[in-house]
Amino acid sequence: MSPTVTTSSEANGNVSAATARAAAKAAAVAEASGPQAITLAKALNTAMSDAMQEDPTVLVFGEDVGTLGGVFRVTDGLTATFGEKRCFDTPLAESGIVGMAIGMAMNGMRPVIEMQFDAFAYPAFEQIISHVAKMHNRTRGRVKLPIVIRVPYGGGIGGVEHHCDSSESYYAHTAGLKVFTPATVVDGYRMLREAIDSDDPVIFMEPKKLYWSKDQVDLEALRAEHARGEKSTAGRAAVARLGTDATLITYGPSVPTALAAAAAAAEEGRSLEVIDVRSIVPFDDETVSASVRKTGRAVVIAEAHGFASVSSEIVARIQERCFHYLAAPVLRVTGFDVPYPAPKLEHYYLPSVDRILDAVDNLQWED
């Protein structure tokens, strides 16, 4: 059964019971103060829960996000806490999901929608490109679409065709969209909160294989940072590891692989800096360029195809801004330019520590 669209005025009048449940849940969470070991999935879940508690116009919907809590359980418990008018299941129609979000956003809501898997989003592509990305410009700024489109993406889970893909380049190429992709638990919370707060539409790319990665996180401290407007991650890259000999530039699912490669290189006496792009659009040229100018060598790493990709753009931007600092051509380690392979072949397709180290060895080191 299709859900009834709720306007912002109706939402304010229908959330009393949900607010009570949310307050009780928040109190329970607050009791566990200090750092806790939580997963990226839990950080994203908490970000949505906190945003829904603070703003009654925030809704979450998509395929199986309600009672089931999502295929990856990222929305687990939101329906129980906030009710079926705030977190609900939709028909299996991605174009309809995005179209409904557009209408809601135009009428004062802040939808957070889930495309269950990366390649499932393609039926909604026309809505995203023609309307989500262009409505603000089309109306000369009069209409904003504060929509977050959550896209689980990338490999590493042994998924079959249509369940593993790297679609970030499609969105990054489209003016009018922000594209975020967290690689750490802390960034998952911070970046999703900032995406929900944004008046511009955000494609929020979530690395599937990192959903179960854990870190020690102080959620209360993160909530306090957000309330004060501190620690902004929007449009900023992060230096994930300091180094002096070469720079590895990557994002999302490839960040742990790059860090592992840097650790392996250190055992051989080579110091590699690792930059986590975090925000593909807008792109942080300042942080990336500063690192490459320091080291003089760079390798760009991504799971997506290499041709006409985000990695291509990063290489071009480095060449334009850092040419006279480069001691060697900028190299890339990416997925191959073939359709995503069967699960048994996935490990050959994805960037690996060995492939990254081979690229580093080819950066024209002096004897």
GUKOL-178463 format. One record per residue (C-alpha): x, y, z; residue in three letters. Coordinates in Angstrom, 3 decimals. Each point is the difference from the previous one (the first is absolute). Layout:
residues N
<vexlum xx="X" yy="Y" zz="Z" resn="ALA"/>
...
end
This chain:
residues 367
<vexlum xx="0.000" yy="0.000" zz="0.000" resn="MET"/>
<vexlum xx="1.412" yy="3.381" zz="-0.965" resn="SER"/>
<vexlum xx="0.680" yy="2.388" zz="2.914" resn="PRO"/>
<vexlum xx="-1.917" yy="3.247" zz="0.375" resn="THR"/>
<vexlum xx="2.109" yy="3.087" zz="-0.691" resn="VAL"/>
<vexlum xx="0.234" yy="2.142" zz="3.140" resn="THR"/>
<vexlum xx="0.532" yy="3.759" zz="-0.244" resn="THR"/>
<vexlum xx="2.270" yy="1.897" zz="2.374" resn="SER"/>
<vexlum xx="-2.968" yy="1.444" zz="1.921" resn="SER"/>
<vexlum xx="-1.566" yy="-3.445" zz="0.411" resn="GLU"/>
<vexlum xx="3.340" yy="-1.428" zz="1.092" resn="ALA"/>
<vexlum xx="0.237" yy="2.519" zz="2.844" resn="ASN"/>
<vexlum xx="-3.414" yy="-1.090" zz="1.242" resn="GLY"/>
<vexlum xx="0.574" yy="-3.731" zz="-0.264" resn="ASN"/>
<vexlum xx="3.310" yy="-0.549" zz="1.745" resn="VAL"/>
<vexlum xx="-0.893" yy="0.264" zz="3.691" resn="SER"/>
<vexlum xx="0.004" yy="-3.753" zz="0.617" resn="ALA"/>
<vexlum xx="3.030" yy="-0.514" zz="-2.192" resn="ALA"/>
<vexlum xx="1.814" yy="2.820" zz="1.764" resn="THR"/>
<vexlum xx="-0.620" yy="-1.671" zz="3.334" resn="ALA"/>
<vexlum xx="1.407" yy="-3.278" zz="-1.287" resn="ARG"/>
<vexlum xx="2.976" yy="1.819" zz="-1.483" resn="ALA"/>
<vexlum xx="0.698" yy="1.805" zz="3.262" resn="ALA"/>
<vexlum xx="-0.038" yy="-3.282" zz="1.881" resn="ALA"/>
<vexlum xx="2.403" yy="-1.535" zz="-2.461" resn="LYS"/>
<vexlum xx="2.283" yy="3.029" zz="0.148" resn="ALA"/>
<vexlum xx="0.060" yy="-0.188" zz="3.791" resn="ALA"/>
<vexlum xx="0.994" yy="-3.652" zz="-0.157" resn="ALA"/>
<vexlum xx="2.795" yy="0.789" zz="-2.430" resn="VAL"/>
<vexlum xx="1.204" yy="2.892" zz="2.128" resn="ALA"/>
<vexlum xx="0.469" yy="-2.326" zz="2.969" resn="GLU"/>
<vexlum xx="2.807" yy="-1.738" zz="-1.866" resn="ALA"/>
<vexlum xx="2.315" yy="3.001" zz="-0.049" resn="SER"/>
<vexlum xx="3.571" yy="-0.022" zz="-1.213" resn="GLY"/>
<vexlum xx="1.557" yy="-1.892" zz="-2.909" resn="PRO"/>
<vexlum xx="-1.767" yy="-3.148" zz="-1.171" resn="GLN"/>
<vexlum xx="0.903" yy="-2.532" zz="-2.671" resn="ALA"/>
<vexlum xx="-2.616" yy="0.497" zz="-2.708" resn="ILE"/>
<vexlum xx="-0.260" yy="-0.881" zz="-3.674" resn="THR"/>
<vexlum xx="-0.371" yy="2.345" zz="-2.941" resn="LEU"/>
<vexlum xx="-3.563" yy="-1.292" zz="-0.428" resn="ALA"/>
<vexlum xx="-0.769" yy="0.973" zz="3.600" resn="LYS"/>
<vexlum xx="1.543" yy="3.447" zz="-0.468" resn="ALA"/>
<vexlum xx="-2.184" yy="0.630" zz="-3.055" resn="LEU"/>
<vexlum xx="-3.049" yy="-1.296" zz="1.845" resn="ASN"/>
<vexlum xx="0.727" yy="2.309" zz="2.925" resn="THR"/>
<vexlum xx="0.477" yy="2.974" zz="-2.328" resn="ALA"/>
<vexlum xx="-3.445" yy="-0.548" zz="-1.515" resn="MET"/>
<vexlum xx="-1.588" yy="-0.583" zz="3.393" resn="SER"/>
<vexlum xx="1.508" yy="3.185" zz="1.455" resn="ASP"/>
<vexlum xx="-1.069" yy="2.052" zz="-3.034" resn="ALA"/>
<vexlum xx="-3.553" yy="-1.391" zz="0.185" resn="MET"/>
<vexlum xx="-0.202" yy="0.765" zz="3.698" resn="GLN"/>
<vexlum xx="1.131" yy="3.600" zz="-0.486" resn="GLU"/>
<vexlum xx="-2.014" yy="0.779" zz="-3.144" resn="ASP"/>
<vexlum xx="-3.520" yy="-1.387" zz="-0.595" resn="PRO"/>
<vexlum xx="0.276" yy="0.704" zz="-3.741" resn="THR"/>
<vexlum xx="2.721" yy="-2.660" zz="-0.421" resn="VAL"/>
<vexlum xx="-1.409" yy="-3.266" zz="-1.378" resn="LEU"/>
<vexlum xx="1.644" yy="-3.275" zz="-1.013" resn="VAL"/>
<vexlum xx="-1.456" yy="-2.276" zz="-2.643" resn="PHE"/>
<vexlum xx="0.930" yy="-2.560" zz="-2.626" resn="GLY"/>
<vexlum xx="-0.183" yy="-3.714" zz="-0.698" resn="GLU"/>
<vexlum xx="-0.059" yy="-2.113" zz="3.200" resn="ASP"/>
<vexlum xx="1.316" yy="2.831" zz="2.185" resn="VAL"/>
<vexlum xx="-2.947" yy="-0.195" zz="2.421" resn="GLY"/>
<vexlum xx="-0.813" yy="-3.230" zz="1.832" resn="THR"/>
<vexlum xx="3.057" yy="-1.852" zz="-1.342" resn="LEU"/>
<vexlum xx="2.337" yy="2.903" zz="0.730" resn="GLY"/>
<vexlum xx="1.609" yy="-0.114" zz="-3.441" resn="GLY"/>
<vexlum xx="1.934" yy="-2.761" zz="-1.736" resn="VAL"/>
<vexlum xx="3.106" yy="1.105" zz="1.916" resn="PHE"/>
<vexlum xx="-2.018" yy="0.921" zz="3.126" resn="ARG"/>
<vexlum xx="1.065" yy="3.640" zz="-0.243" resn="VAL"/>
<vexlum xx="-3.556" yy="1.212" zz="0.742" resn="THR"/>
<vexlum xx="-0.626" yy="-2.576" zz="2.721" resn="ASP"/>
<vexlum xx="-2.364" yy="1.239" zz="2.712" resn="GLY"/>
<vexlum xx="-0.945" yy="3.307" zz="-1.625" resn="LEU"/>
<vexlum xx="-3.579" yy="-1.070" zz="-0.717" resn="THR"/>
<vexlum xx="-0.432" yy="-1.326" zz="3.531" resn="ALA"/>
<vexlum xx="1.315" yy="3.258" zz="1.432" resn="THR"/>
<vexlum xx="-1.603" yy="2.588" zz="-2.265" resn="PHE"/>
<vexlum xx="-3.003" yy="-1.783" zz="-1.469" resn="GLY"/>
<vexlum xx="-1.009" yy="-1.007" zz="-3.508" resn="GLU"/>
<vexlum xx="-0.609" yy="3.588" zz="-1.134" resn="LYS"/>
<vexlum xx="3.646" yy="0.890" zz="0.580" resn="ARG"/>
<vexlum xx="1.746" yy="-3.196" zz="-1.181" resn="CYS"/>
<vexlum xx="-1.882" yy="-2.190" zz="-2.462" resn="PHE"/>
<vexlum xx="0.314" yy="-2.541" zz="-2.775" resn="ASP"/>
<vexlum xx="-0.734" yy="0.844" zz="-3.625" resn="THR"/>
<vexlum xx="-0.899" yy="-2.040" zz="-3.069" resn="PRO"/>
<vexlum xx="2.900" yy="-1.424" zz="-2.018" resn="LEU"/>
<vexlum xx="0.125" yy="3.037" zz="-2.274" resn="ALA"/>
<vexlum xx="3.128" yy="2.116" zz="0.319" resn="GLU"/>
<vexlum xx="-1.252" yy="2.664" zz="-2.393" resn="SER"/>
<vexlum xx="-3.119" yy="0.326" zz="2.132" resn="GLY"/>
<vexlum xx="2.056" yy="0.226" zz="3.185" resn="ILE"/>
<vexlum xx="2.054" yy="2.898" zz="-1.358" resn="VAL"/>
<vexlum xx="-3.037" yy="1.664" zz="-1.588" resn="GLY"/>
<vexlum xx="-1.870" yy="-0.097" zz="3.307" resn="MET"/>
<vexlum xx="3.046" yy="1.433" zz="1.775" resn="ALA"/>
<vexlum xx="0.073" yy="2.893" zz="-2.460" resn="ILE"/>
<vexlum xx="-3.614" yy="0.850" zz="0.723" resn="GLY"/>
<vexlum xx="0.528" yy="-0.257" zz="3.755" resn="MET"/>
<vexlum xx="3.103" yy="2.196" zz="-0.103" resn="ALA"/>
<vexlum xx="-1.840" yy="2.621" zz="-2.037" resn="MET"/>
<vexlum xx="-2.617" yy="0.085" zz="2.763" resn="ASN"/>
<vexlum xx="2.272" yy="0.493" zz="2.985" resn="GLY"/>
<vexlum xx="1.176" yy="-3.515" zz="0.878" resn="MET"/>
<vexlum xx="3.575" yy="-1.321" zz="0.161" resn="ARG"/>
<vexlum xx="-0.131" yy="-3.538" zz="-1.448" resn="PRO"/>
<vexlum xx="2.828" yy="-2.490" zz="0.575" resn="VAL"/>
<vexlum xx="-0.542" yy="-2.803" zz="-2.492" resn="ILE"/>
<vexlum xx="1.829" yy="-3.252" zz="-0.596" resn="GLU"/>
<vexlum xx="0.861" yy="-1.614" zz="-3.317" resn="MET"/>
<vexlum xx="0.325" yy="-3.550" zz="1.314" resn="GLN"/>
<vexlum xx="3.025" yy="-0.817" zz="-2.179" resn="PHE"/>
<vexlum xx="2.146" yy="2.197" zz="-2.235" resn="ASP"/>
<vexlum xx="-1.244" yy="-1.378" zz="-3.338" resn="ALA"/>
<vexlum xx="-3.613" yy="0.039" zz="1.210" resn="PHE"/>
<vexlum xx="0.155" yy="3.797" zz="-0.245" resn="ALA"/>
<vexlum xx="0.250" yy="0.048" zz="-3.786" resn="TYR"/>
<vexlum xx="-3.784" yy="-0.090" zz="-0.616" resn="PRO"/>
<vexlum xx="-0.121" yy="3.260" zz="2.012" resn="ALA"/>
<vexlum xx="2.848" yy="1.583" zz="-1.914" resn="PHE"/>
<vexlum xx="-2.206" yy="2.216" zz="-2.170" resn="GLU"/>
<vexlum xx="-1.745" yy="1.437" zz="3.056" resn="GLN"/>
<vexlum xx="3.347" yy="0.711" zz="1.684" resn="ILE"/>
<vexlum xx="1.675" yy="1.562" zz="-3.028" resn="ILE"/>
<vexlum xx="-2.952" yy="1.909" zz="-1.470" resn="SER"/>
<vexlum xx="-1.708" yy="1.193" zz="3.177" resn="HIS"/>
<vexlum xx="1.932" yy="-0.529" zz="3.245" resn="VAL"/>
<vexlum xx="3.177" yy="1.545" zz="-1.412" resn="ALA"/>
<vexlum xx="-1.641" yy="2.796" zz="-1.984" resn="LYS"/>
<vexlum xx="-3.051" yy="1.213" zz="1.938" resn="MET"/>
<vexlum xx="1.876" yy="2.666" zz="1.969" resn="HIS"/>
<vexlum xx="1.530" yy="1.465" zz="-3.161" resn="ASN"/>
<vexlum xx="-3.199" yy="-0.415" zz="-2.020" resn="ARG"/>
<vexlum xx="-1.962" yy="2.096" zz="2.510" resn="THR"/>
<vexlum xx="2.791" yy="2.589" zz="0.358" resn="ARG"/>
<vexlum xx="0.497" yy="-0.978" zz="3.634" resn="GLY"/>
<vexlum xx="-3.619" yy="0.164" zz="1.084" resn="ARG"/>
<vexlum xx="-0.394" yy="-3.761" zz="0.490" resn="VAL"/>
<vexlum xx="2.504" yy="-2.036" zz="2.023" resn="LYS"/>
<vexlum xx="0.100" yy="-3.782" zz="0.170" resn="LEU"/>
<vexlum xx="1.581" yy="-1.052" zz="3.323" resn="PRO"/>
<vexlum xx="0.079" yy="-3.691" zz="-0.929" resn="ILE"/>
<vexlum xx="2.548" yy="-2.602" zz="1.078" resn="VAL"/>
<vexlum xx="0.203" yy="-3.007" zz="-2.305" resn="ILE"/>
<vexlum xx="1.830" yy="-2.785" zz="1.822" resn="ARG"/>
<vexlum xx="1.734" yy="-2.432" zz="-2.375" resn="VAL"/>
<vexlum xx="1.761" yy="-3.123" zz="1.363" resn="PRO"/>
<vexlum xx="2.796" yy="-0.492" zz="-2.534" resn="TYR"/>
<vexlum xx="3.191" yy="-1.796" zz="-0.902" resn="GLY"/>
<vexlum xx="1.190" yy="-3.564" zz="0.301" resn="GLY"/>
<vexlum xx="1.481" yy="-2.214" zz="2.649" resn="GLY"/>
<vexlum xx="-3.183" yy="-1.886" zz="0.971" resn="ILE"/>
<vexlum xx="-0.049" yy="-2.647" zz="-2.728" resn="GLY"/>
<vexlum xx="-3.162" yy="1.402" zz="-1.548" resn="GLY"/>
<vexlum xx="-1.259" yy="-0.911" zz="-3.435" resn="VAL"/>
<vexlum xx="-0.737" yy="2.315" zz="-2.927" resn="GLU"/>
<vexlum xx="-2.213" yy="3.005" zz="0.899" resn="HIS"/>
<vexlum xx="1.013" yy="-0.382" zz="3.659" resn="HIS"/>
<vexlum xx="3.584" yy="1.259" zz="-0.313" resn="CYS"/>
<vexlum xx="0.961" yy="3.034" zz="-2.043" resn="ASP"/>
<vexlum xx="1.904" yy="3.266" zz="0.322" resn="SER"/>
<vexlum xx="-2.332" yy="2.666" zz="-1.345" resn="SER"/>
<vexlum xx="1.553" yy="3.124" zz="1.527" resn="GLU"/>
<vexlum xx="1.234" yy="1.405" zz="-3.326" resn="SER"/>
<vexlum xx="-3.531" yy="0.307" zz="-1.382" resn="TYR"/>
<vexlum xx="-1.041" yy="2.231" zz="2.875" resn="TYR"/>
<vexlum xx="3.270" yy="1.922" zz="0.231" resn="ALA"/>
<vexlum xx="-0.349" yy="0.947" zz="-3.677" resn="HIS"/>
<vexlum xx="-3.411" yy="1.580" zz="0.623" resn="THR"/>
<vexlum xx="0.050" yy="3.649" zz="1.050" resn="ALA"/>
<vexlum xx="-2.372" yy="0.721" zz="2.864" resn="GLY"/>
<vexlum xx="0.772" yy="-3.071" zz="2.092" resn="LEU"/>
<vexlum xx="2.319" yy="-0.361" zz="2.960" resn="LYS"/>
<vexlum xx="1.682" yy="-3.401" zz="0.291" resn="VAL"/>
<vexlum xx="1.270" yy="-1.195" zz="3.397" resn="PHE"/>
<vexlum xx="1.582" yy="-3.341" zz="0.910" resn="THR"/>
<vexlum xx="1.202" yy="-0.769" zz="3.546" resn="PRO"/>
<vexlum xx="2.667" yy="-2.596" zz="0.725" resn="ALA"/>
<vexlum xx="0.068" yy="0.137" zz="3.811" resn="THR"/>
<vexlum xx="-2.591" yy="-0.405" zz="2.721" resn="VAL"/>
<vexlum xx="0.417" yy="3.564" zz="1.255" resn="VAL"/>
<vexlum xx="-0.292" yy="1.439" zz="-3.502" resn="ASP"/>
<vexlum xx="-3.109" yy="-2.104" zz="-0.570" resn="GLY"/>
<vexlum xx="-1.785" yy="1.830" zz="2.799" resn="TYR"/>
<vexlum xx="1.396" yy="3.456" zz="-0.725" resn="ARG"/>
<vexlum xx="-0.505" yy="-0.101" zz="-3.750" resn="MET"/>
<vexlum xx="-3.529" yy="-1.387" zz="0.082" resn="LEU"/>
<vexlum xx="-1.056" yy="2.653" zz="2.513" resn="ARG"/>
<vexlum xx="1.463" yy="2.684" zz="-2.271" resn="GLU"/>
<vexlum xx="-1.677" yy="-1.549" zz="-3.041" resn="ALA"/>
<vexlum xx="-3.404" yy="0.053" zz="1.706" resn="ILE"/>
<vexlum xx="0.552" yy="3.619" zz="1.062" resn="ASP"/>
<vexlum xx="0.917" yy="1.045" zz="-3.547" resn="SER"/>
<vexlum xx="-2.551" yy="1.911" zz="-2.065" resn="ASP"/>
<vexlum xx="1.632" yy="-1.471" zz="-3.104" resn="ASP"/>
<vexlum xx="-0.595" yy="-3.599" zz="-1.098" resn="PRO"/>
<vexlum xx="2.710" yy="-2.435" zz="1.109" resn="VAL"/>
<vexlum xx="0.840" yy="-3.388" zz="-1.485" resn="ILE"/>
<vexlum xx="1.311" yy="-1.831" zz="3.061" resn="PHE"/>
<vexlum xx="2.143" yy="-2.920" zz="-1.140" resn="MET"/>
<vexlum xx="0.382" yy="-2.640" zz="2.736" resn="GLU"/>
<vexlum xx="2.740" yy="-2.657" zz="-0.469" resn="PRO"/>
<vexlum xx="-1.777" yy="-3.305" zz="0.526" resn="LYS"/>
<vexlum xx="3.061" yy="-1.916" zz="1.113" resn="LYS"/>
<vexlum xx="0.672" yy="2.558" zz="2.761" resn="LEU"/>
<vexlum xx="-3.457" yy="-0.193" zz="1.632" resn="TYR"/>
<vexlum xx="1.363" yy="-2.444" zz="2.579" resn="TRP"/>
<vexlum xx="3.303" yy="1.773" zz="0.638" resn="SER"/>
<vexlum xx="0.287" yy="1.127" zz="3.623" resn="LYS"/>
<vexlum xx="1.666" yy="2.847" zz="1.845" resn="ASP"/>
<vexlum xx="-0.071" yy="1.588" zz="3.425" resn="GLN"/>
<vexlum xx="-2.403" yy="2.934" zz="-0.263" resn="VAL"/>
<vexlum xx="-1.345" yy="2.468" zz="2.553" resn="ASP"/>
<vexlum xx="-3.491" yy="0.621" zz="-1.362" resn="LEU"/>
<vexlum xx="-0.812" yy="2.666" zz="2.568" resn="GLU"/>
<vexlum xx="3.097" yy="1.942" zz="-1.002" resn="ALA"/>
<vexlum xx="-1.001" yy="-0.273" zz="-3.659" resn="LEU"/>
<vexlum xx="-3.490" yy="1.255" zz="0.822" resn="ARG"/>
<vexlum xx="1.478" yy="2.931" zz="1.873" resn="ALA"/>
<vexlum xx="2.324" yy="0.806" zz="-2.918" resn="GLU"/>
<vexlum xx="-2.931" yy="-0.003" zz="-2.383" resn="HIS"/>
<vexlum xx="-2.063" yy="2.222" zz="2.274" resn="ALA"/>
<vexlum xx="2.857" yy="2.524" zz="0.085" resn="ARG"/>
<vexlum xx="0.573" yy="-0.242" zz="-3.759" resn="GLY"/>
<vexlum xx="3.569" yy="-1.249" zz="0.490" resn="GLU"/>
<vexlum xx="2.117" yy="-2.562" zz="-1.840" resn="LYS"/>
<vexlum xx="-1.586" yy="0.624" zz="-3.391" resn="SER"/>
<vexlum xx="0.875" yy="-2.674" zz="-2.545" resn="THR"/>
<vexlum xx="-1.956" yy="1.495" zz="-2.904" resn="ALA"/>
<vexlum xx="2.365" yy="0.536" zz="-2.916" resn="GLY"/>
<vexlum xx="3.096" yy="-0.940" zz="1.998" resn="ARG"/>
<vexlum xx="2.422" yy="-2.865" zz="-0.514" resn="ALA"/>
<vexlum xx="1.823" yy="-1.621" zz="2.918" resn="ALA"/>
<vexlum xx="3.640" yy="-0.976" zz="0.412" resn="VAL"/>
<vexlum xx="-0.500" yy="-3.594" zz="1.125" resn="ALA"/>
<vexlum xx="3.748" yy="-0.682" zz="0.345" resn="ARG"/>
<vexlum xx="2.993" yy="2.309" zz="-0.187" resn="LEU"/>
<vexlum xx="2.859" yy="-0.774" zz="-2.353" resn="GLY"/>
<vexlum xx="2.818" yy="1.603" zz="-1.974" resn="THR"/>
<vexlum xx="0.859" yy="-2.152" zz="-3.046" resn="ASP"/>
<vexlum xx="-3.260" yy="-0.275" zz="-1.961" resn="ALA"/>
<vexlum xx="-3.722" yy="0.680" zz="0.422" resn="THR"/>
<vexlum xx="-2.767" yy="-2.574" zz="-0.296" resn="LEU"/>
<vexlum xx="-3.308" yy="1.741" zz="-0.791" resn="ILE"/>
<vexlum xx="-3.194" yy="-1.974" zz="0.441" resn="THR"/>
<vexlum xx="-3.503" yy="-0.035" zz="1.454" resn="TYR"/>
<vexlum xx="-2.716" yy="-2.237" zz="1.423" resn="GLY"/>
<vexlum xx="0.617" yy="-3.755" zz="-0.190" resn="PRO"/>
<vexlum xx="3.618" yy="0.357" zz="-1.150" resn="SER"/>
<vexlum xx="1.194" yy="2.000" zz="3.008" resn="VAL"/>
<vexlum xx="0.785" yy="-3.049" zz="2.201" resn="PRO"/>
<vexlum xx="1.822" yy="-1.626" zz="-2.923" resn="THR"/>
<vexlum xx="2.116" yy="3.117" zz="-0.536" resn="ALA"/>
<vexlum xx="0.832" yy="0.154" zz="3.705" resn="LEU"/>
<vexlum xx="1.017" yy="-3.668" zz="-0.050" resn="ALA"/>
<vexlum xx="2.231" yy="0.677" zz="-3.001" resn="ALA"/>
<vexlum xx="1.609" yy="2.940" zz="1.789" resn="ALA"/>
<vexlum xx="0.659" yy="-2.178" zz="3.045" resn="ALA"/>
<vexlum xx="1.589" yy="-2.677" zz="-2.201" resn="ALA"/>
<vexlum xx="2.118" yy="2.615" zz="-1.787" resn="ALA"/>
<vexlum xx="1.234" yy="1.308" zz="3.353" resn="ALA"/>
<vexlum xx="1.473" yy="-3.424" zz="0.750" resn="GLU"/>
<vexlum xx="2.073" yy="0.428" zz="-3.157" resn="GLU"/>
<vexlum xx="1.168" yy="3.487" zz="1.020" resn="GLY"/>
<vexlum xx="-2.378" yy="2.020" zz="-2.193" resn="ARG"/>
<vexlum xx="-2.215" yy="2.708" zz="1.523" resn="SER"/>
<vexlum xx="-3.412" yy="0.357" zz="-1.681" resn="LEU"/>
<vexlum xx="-2.555" yy="2.679" zz="0.840" resn="GLU"/>
<vexlum xx="-3.669" yy="-1.011" zz="-0.325" resn="VAL"/>
<vexlum xx="-2.722" yy="2.524" zz="-0.875" resn="ILE"/>
<vexlum xx="-3.643" yy="-0.940" zz="0.541" resn="ASP"/>
<vexlum xx="-1.949" yy="2.194" zz="-2.435" resn="VAL"/>
<vexlum xx="-3.298" yy="-0.411" zz="1.966" resn="ARG"/>
<vexlum xx="-1.839" yy="2.627" zz="-2.082" resn="SER"/>
<vexlum xx="0.179" yy="-0.781" zz="-3.721" resn="ILE"/>
<vexlum xx="-2.177" yy="3.050" zz="-0.749" resn="VAL"/>
<vexlum xx="0.990" yy="2.585" zz="1.092" resn="PRO"/>
<vexlum xx="3.621" yy="-1.090" zz="-0.360" resn="PHE"/>
<vexlum xx="2.755" yy="1.142" zz="2.358" resn="ASP"/>
<vexlum xx="2.800" yy="1.034" zz="-2.360" resn="ASP"/>
<vexlum xx="1.866" yy="1.770" zz="2.788" resn="GLU"/>
<vexlum xx="0.665" yy="-3.058" zz="2.171" resn="THR"/>
<vexlum xx="0.775" yy="-2.302" zz="-2.932" resn="VAL"/>
<vexlum xx="2.307" yy="2.494" zz="-1.704" resn="SER"/>
<vexlum xx="1.859" yy="0.817" zz="3.214" resn="ALA"/>
<vexlum xx="0.794" yy="-3.678" zz="0.524" resn="SER"/>
<vexlum xx="1.135" yy="-0.626" zz="-3.584" resn="VAL"/>
<vexlum xx="2.167" yy="3.132" zz="-0.020" resn="ARG"/>
<vexlum xx="1.656" yy="-1.310" zz="3.158" resn="LYS"/>
<vexlum xx="0.666" yy="-3.542" zz="-1.211" resn="THR"/>
<vexlum xx="0.384" yy="0.578" zz="-3.758" resn="GLY"/>
<vexlum xx="-1.617" yy="-3.330" zz="-0.894" resn="ARG"/>
<vexlum xx="-3.602" yy="-1.233" zz="0.006" resn="ALA"/>
<vexlum xx="-2.139" yy="-3.082" zz="-0.580" resn="VAL"/>
<vexlum xx="-3.805" yy="0.288" zz="-0.217" resn="VAL"/>
<vexlum xx="-1.965" yy="-3.062" zz="1.153" resn="ILE"/>
<vexlum xx="-3.670" yy="-0.850" zz="-0.582" resn="ALA"/>
<vexlum xx="-2.168" yy="-3.073" zz="-0.527" resn="GLU"/>
<vexlum xx="-1.853" yy="1.553" zz="-2.944" resn="ALA"/>
<vexlum xx="1.040" yy="-0.378" zz="-3.628" resn="HIS"/>
<vexlum xx="2.995" yy="2.111" zz="-0.894" resn="GLY"/>
<vexlum xx="-1.274" yy="1.451" zz="-3.276" resn="PHE"/>
<vexlum xx="-1.914" yy="3.323" zz="0.274" resn="ALA"/>
<vexlum xx="-0.205" yy="-0.329" zz="3.770" resn="SER"/>
<vexlum xx="0.411" yy="1.913" zz="3.261" resn="VAL"/>
<vexlum xx="3.591" yy="-1.273" zz="0.051" resn="SER"/>
<vexlum xx="0.526" yy="1.530" zz="-3.458" resn="SER"/>
<vexlum xx="-1.207" yy="3.363" zz="1.284" resn="GLU"/>
<vexlum xx="2.259" yy="-0.156" zz="3.047" resn="ILE"/>
<vexlum xx="3.029" yy="-0.726" zz="-2.199" resn="VAL"/>
<vexlum xx="-0.887" yy="2.920" zz="-2.281" resn="ALA"/>
<vexlum xx="-0.363" yy="2.381" zz="2.926" resn="ARG"/>
<vexlum xx="3.372" yy="-1.066" zz="1.417" resn="ILE"/>
<vexlum xx="1.678" yy="0.468" zz="-3.382" resn="GLN"/>
<vexlum xx="-1.473" yy="3.500" zz="-0.330" resn="GLU"/>
<vexlum xx="0.916" yy="1.132" zz="3.506" resn="ARG"/>
<vexlum xx="3.175" yy="-1.908" zz="0.802" resn="CYS"/>
<vexlum xx="1.776" yy="-0.594" zz="-3.325" resn="PHE"/>
<vexlum xx="3.238" yy="1.761" zz="0.931" resn="HIS"/>
<vexlum xx="0.186" yy="-1.907" zz="3.301" resn="TYR"/>
<vexlum xx="-0.372" yy="-3.482" zz="-1.507" resn="LEU"/>
<vexlum xx="2.996" yy="-2.322" zz="-0.157" resn="ALA"/>
<vexlum xx="-1.997" yy="-2.615" zz="-1.950" resn="ALA"/>
<vexlum xx="-3.304" yy="-0.345" zz="-1.859" resn="PRO"/>
<vexlum xx="-3.072" yy="-0.482" zz="2.189" resn="VAL"/>
<vexlum xx="-1.072" yy="-3.670" zz="-0.113" resn="LEU"/>
<vexlum xx="-3.296" yy="-1.725" zz="0.733" resn="ARG"/>
<vexlum xx="-1.123" yy="-3.293" zz="1.508" resn="VAL"/>
<vexlum xx="-3.680" yy="-0.602" zz="-0.822" resn="THR"/>
<vexlum xx="-2.545" yy="-2.626" zz="-0.871" resn="GLY"/>
<vexlum xx="0.367" yy="-1.317" zz="-3.518" resn="PHE"/>
<vexlum xx="-2.079" yy="1.345" zz="-2.890" resn="ASP"/>
<vexlum xx="-2.320" yy="-3.014" zz="-0.112" resn="VAL"/>
<vexlum xx="-3.453" yy="-0.715" zz="1.458" resn="PRO"/>
<vexlum xx="0.183" yy="-0.849" zz="3.699" resn="TYR"/>
<vexlum xx="1.217" yy="-3.613" zz="0.249" resn="PRO"/>
<vexlum xx="-1.496" yy="-3.043" zz="1.686" resn="ALA"/>
<vexlum xx="0.740" yy="-0.381" zz="3.737" resn="PRO"/>
<vexlum xx="2.798" yy="-2.545" zz="-0.546" resn="LYS"/>
<vexlum xx="1.893" yy="2.526" zz="-2.134" resn="LEU"/>
<vexlum xx="-0.642" yy="3.049" zz="2.155" resn="GLU"/>
<vexlum xx="3.386" yy="-0.060" zz="1.736" resn="HIS"/>
<vexlum xx="1.751" yy="0.274" zz="-3.382" resn="TYR"/>
<vexlum xx="-2.100" yy="3.008" zz="-0.949" resn="TYR"/>
<vexlum xx="0.283" yy="2.116" zz="3.141" resn="LEU"/>
<vexlum xx="3.101" yy="2.082" zz="0.809" resn="PRO"/>
<vexlum xx="2.278" yy="-1.958" zz="2.303" resn="SER"/>
<vexlum xx="3.026" yy="0.733" zz="2.150" resn="VAL"/>
<vexlum xx="2.253" yy="-1.728" zz="-2.531" resn="ASP"/>
<vexlum xx="-1.381" yy="1.980" zz="-2.953" resn="ARG"/>
<vexlum xx="0.456" yy="3.251" zz="1.928" resn="ILE"/>
<vexlum xx="3.574" yy="-0.858" zz="0.970" resn="LEU"/>
<vexlum xx="0.778" yy="-0.925" zz="-3.617" resn="ASP"/>
<vexlum xx="-1.237" yy="3.450" zz="-1.082" resn="ALA"/>
<vexlum xx="2.127" yy="1.659" zz="2.687" resn="VAL"/>
<vexlum xx="3.049" yy="-1.937" zz="-1.232" resn="ASP"/>
<vexlum xx="-0.648" yy="1.440" zz="-3.484" resn="ASN"/>
<vexlum xx="0.183" yy="3.658" zz="1.117" resn="LEU"/>
<vexlum xx="3.471" yy="0.462" zz="-1.513" resn="GLN"/>
<vexlum xx="2.048" yy="-0.172" zz="3.182" resn="TRP"/>
<vexlum xx="3.614" yy="1.007" zz="-0.269" resn="GLU"/>
<vexlum xx="2.617" yy="-2.613" zz="0.751" resn="ASP"/>
end
